Each structure stands twice: as structure tokens, then as C-alpha cells.
Amino acid sequence: MSPTRSVFRPALAIVAGLAVLQAVPAFADTTLLNVSYDVSRELYKDINPAFAAQWQRTAGEKLTINQSHGGSSKQVQSVVAGLDADVVTMNQAPDIELLAKQGLTSPDWRKAFPHAATPYTTTTIFLVRKGNPKGIKDWPDLVRPGLQVIVPNPKTSGNGRYTYLAAWGYALQKTGTDAGARDFVTKLFANVPVLDGGGRGATTTFTQRDIGDVLITFENEAVLIDQEVGGDKFDVVYPSLSIEAAAPVAVVNKVVNKRGTRKVAEAYLNFLFAPEGQEIIAKHHFRPRDPAVLKKYASRFPTVKTFTVEQKLGGWDAVQKVHFADGGVYDQIVVKR
């Protein structure tokens, strides 16, 4: 055998091996990364396999959906910093707006899906110790001296931001002035012993570390706590006025264009608005948009008087600028704690 042939054959084997390695990704499962907020973990544990099964039936393609959870604003900052999220499913519009300003999502992201791209809503409620030993019935009870209120940090958590705005909206209606609202919210946050980074951290502080007399959180989180910890430890209190928290979703254009996942990413988010997705949403005690599904699960959702940021507080842009920008009202309040 000539030297030329003996060298040439291994070389062919190497090239063939490389060709095989390069061909593998073409047959690999499609993957999506959904970057979401802190208290949506359990929801997407059910949404993801349901959609993956549907996608395999309709598109003939195996799909793996990965999740990332944390404080809503922290999560968005991670996407801005380069986390390759195909989709984002947050709990407040400003987080999606930030991505739009960075060119990561479409400026008209609200028009991409029904209901301004919000497949469900929830509302802010109080969770108290069983039997409500401190007699907490409404917002004024939360500013009593000596009471401990557990709230996640509004600078990093949509849950905390909605709590702040719910309290502000209540006090604004009660006092009729911004000064009155500011005084009320200042007193409330003076009763907050620790500011966790996200809603789930605040839940742990209240339920496992036994810190605080009341946890202010989303309605669905309170139900989950009841299921996981047991209804013999906590009671839910609905305040006289609360805030509607609509959860927005968006495709991250930069990522899906790079990865070639736009079609499946859009189908995934559309699934949230479809009857099957809405059923799963309702079972997790988020308030679905589909009227038929909402009616079916009406017993899970007590009637509560709510307002939106747009109705009472001038919209998210104004709220961000006045309350949550560096040096804004929230920062000024926290400095005085």
C-alpha cells in the first residue's frame, strides 16, 4: 500500500466524521427558552408539556421548552445583557417596553397577540396567619404601628411594584391627593422588615422563615401557598380595592431570528390564548381572558373591585418616571425607612 493511500484513508474518515457531527444538530430537538417572572413556575410546568405535545402532533417536531424565573425586572435585565430568550412572559408592561426600546422586541408588541398581548390577569391580595390574629381587613390596617408587612422589592419585582401601586391607588382614592397617597405608602413601607428580590422570596420569608404578620402578593400565589403548605396555616383577605395585574408576553425578535425559532415561539405564545392554554391558566388560579373559561371557573375568582395603572395612575410611562426611576418617589420613601 502506498504512503499516499494509507494517509488519505484516515483523512477521509476524519472528514466523514466531521460531516456526521455537523449533521447532528439538524436532527436535534427544537428548543425554546421562556424567560419569565418569579411566581409563574408552576403554571409553565403544565403549559410547556401541553404545548410540546400539540406541537409534535401538528408540526411533527419534538420540542424542549426551558424556563428561567426570577424577579420580573431582573429577568428582563438578563435578556438585555444577552440571555437568549426566545420569548418573555412577564407580569408588567414596562419590562416588555424596556426590551422594545433596546430593539429586542417589536415596538408594537401589544398588537402581536390578543388582549394587548396579555393572556391573563391576577390581582393583589393579603395573606395572613390562620385566624387572622392581627385583625387585618383592609389597607389601613397595614400601616398600624408594630405590624410587619412582607413585600418584594418594587425595584426588582413586578409583584412588589403592583403592591406599591395598589396601595398608592387605594390611598389616592381615599385621600384625594398625591400627598395623602405618599404619606400612606411611606407608612406602609416603614412596616416592611425585609425586601426580597422577587415574589417567591417574599413567600419564603413569610411562610418558611415565619417573618411578618401579612404577605401582600398575587391571588394565584396565595392559592399555591394554601395547596403546598396547607390551609390550616393561612387565610386570604381581599382588600376593598386592589389592582388588576395583566401579564404581558412577547417574542424576542433578535433571538428567534438568530435561532430560526420564530414560528414555534409565536405558536407557543398563541397557545396561551387558546382554550386549552386558558384552561391551564385558570386551573393555576390566574384569571383567564376567555369568557367561557372564566365562567367555568368563576367559583375560583371572587369578585373584587380593581383599577388599572392606565385608569387611575396615568399609565406605565408616567408611573415609571415618577415612582420607580432612580431618585423617584419610591427611592425617596425607602431612604426614610
LINWODA-V871885 format. One record per backbone hydrogen bond with DSSP energy under -0.5 kcal/mol. NH is the residue of the N-H (numbers start at 1). CO is the residue of the C=O. E is the energy in kcal/mol with one decimal. If there is no record, write none. Layout:
nh=[NH	NH]
co=[CO	CO]
e=[E	E]
This chain:
nh=[6	7	8	9	10	11	12	13	14	15	16	17	18	19	20	21	22	23	24	25	26	27	27	28	28	30	32	34	34	35	35	36	36	37	38	40	41	44	45	46	46	47	48	50	51	52	53	54	55	56	57	58	59	60	60	61	64	66	66	68	70	73	74	75	76	77	78	79	80	81	82	83	85	86	87	88	89	90	95	96	96	97	98	99	100	101	102	103	104	105	109	111	112	117	117	118	118	119	121	122	124	125	126	127	128	128	129	130	132	135	137	141	142	143	144	147	149	149	150	151	151	153	156	157	161	162	163	164	165	166	167	168	169	170	171	172	173	174	175	176	181	182	183	184	185	186	187	188	189	190	191	191	192	193	196	196	202	203	204	205	206	207	208	209	211	213	214	215	216	217	217	219	222	223	224	225	226	227	228	229	230	230	233	235	237	239	242	244	245	245	246	247	248	249	250	252	253	253	254	255	256	257	258	259	260	261	262	265	266	267	268	269	270	271	272	272	273	273	274	274	277	278	279	280	281	282	283	284	284	285	286	287	288	289	294	295	296	297	298	300	301	302	307	312	313	315	319	320	321	322	323	324	324	325	328	329	330	331	332	333	334	335	336	336	337]
co=[2	3	4	5	6	7	8	9	10	11	12	13	14	15	16	17	18	19	20	21	23	23	24	24	25	62	64	32	66	33	87	34	68	89	70	37	38	40	41	42	43	43	44	46	47	48	49	50	51	52	53	54	55	55	56	55	30	32	64	34	36	156	156	71	72	73	74	75	76	77	79	78	83	33	33	250	35	248	92	92	93	93	94	95	96	97	98	100	99	99	106	108	109	113	114	114	115	247	287	245	243	217	237	215	126	235	213	233	129	132	135	138	139	140	141	144	147	191	214	149	194	196	153	153	157	158	159	160	161	162	163	164	165	166	167	168	169	170	171	172	177	178	179	180	181	182	183	184	185	186	187	188	189	191	151	194	198	199	200	201	202	203	204	204	205	148	148	127	150	125	215	123	218	219	220	221	222	223	224	225	225	226	230	128	126	237	305	307	122	243	244	120	246	117	88	86	104	251	104	252	252	253	254	255	256	256	256	261	262	263	264	265	266	267	268	269	269	270	270	271	271	274	275	276	277	278	279	280	281	282	281	121	286	119	290	291	292	293	295	297	298	300	242	308	309	309	315	316	317	318	319	319	320	320	325	322	323	323	328	329	330	331	332	333	334]
e=[-2.0	-1.7	-2.1	-2.1	-0.8	-1.5	-2.2	-2.1	-2.5	-2.5	-2.7	-2.5	-2.5	-2.4	-2.2	-2.4	-2.6	-1.4	-1.2	-0.6	-0.9	-0.6	-2.1	-0.6	-1.0	-2.0	-2.2	-0.5	-2.8	-0.7	-2.2	-0.6	-3.3	-1.0	-0.7	-1.1	-0.5	-2.1	-1.4	-0.8	-1.1	-2.2	-2.1	-1.3	-2.6	-2.7	-2.1	-1.7	-3.1	-2.1	-1.9	-2.6	-3.1	-0.6	-0.9	-0.7	-2.9	-3.4	-0.6	-1.8	-0.6	-0.8	-1.2	-2.6	-1.9	-1.9	-1.7	-1.7	-2.6	-2.0	-1.2	-2.6	-2.2	-1.6	-1.9	-2.5	-2.0	-1.9	-1.0	-0.7	-0.6	-2.5	-2.0	-1.3	-2.1	-2.5	-1.2	-1.4	-2.7	-0.9	-1.4	-2.0	-1.3	-1.1	-1.0	-1.0	-0.7	-0.7	-2.1	-1.8	-0.8	-3.0	-2.6	-2.7	-0.5	-2.8	-0.8	-2.4	-2.6	-2.1	-0.6	-1.5	-1.9	-1.2	-1.1	-1.7	-0.6	-2.5	-3.0	-0.6	-0.6	-3.7	-1.3	-2.2	-2.0	-2.7	-1.8	-2.3	-2.4	-2.7	-2.4	-2.3	-2.9	-2.2	-2.5	-2.7	-2.0	-2.1	-3.1	-2.0	-1.9	-2.8	-2.2	-2.0	-2.6	-2.3	-1.9	-2.2	-2.5	-1.2	-0.6	-1.5	-1.2	-0.7	-0.5	-0.7	-1.9	-2.0	-2.2	-2.2	-2.1	-3.2	-2.1	-2.0	-2.2	-2.8	-1.3	-2.7	-2.3	-1.9	-0.6	-2.2	-1.7	-1.7	-2.0	-2.3	-2.0	-2.0	-2.6	-3.1	-0.8	-1.0	-1.5	-2.3	-3.0	-0.6	-2.4	-2.9	-3.0	-0.6	-0.7	-2.2	-0.8	-2.1	-2.1	-2.7	-1.3	-1.1	-0.9	-0.7	-2.3	-2.5	-1.2	-2.7	-1.7	-1.3	-0.7	-2.5	-2.8	-1.9	-2.4	-2.0	-2.4	-1.8	-0.7	-0.7	-0.5	-1.2	-0.8	-0.5	-0.6	-2.9	-2.2	-1.8	-2.4	-2.5	-2.2	-1.2	-0.6	-2.0	-2.0	-2.8	-0.8	-1.1	-2.7	-2.4	-2.0	-1.8	-1.3	-2.1	-1.5	-0.6	-1.3	-2.2	-1.7	-1.8	-2.1	-3.0	-2.1	-2.8	-2.7	-1.1	-0.6	-1.3	-2.8	-2.5	-2.0	-0.5	-2.2	-2.4	-2.6	-2.0	-0.8	-0.7	-1.7]
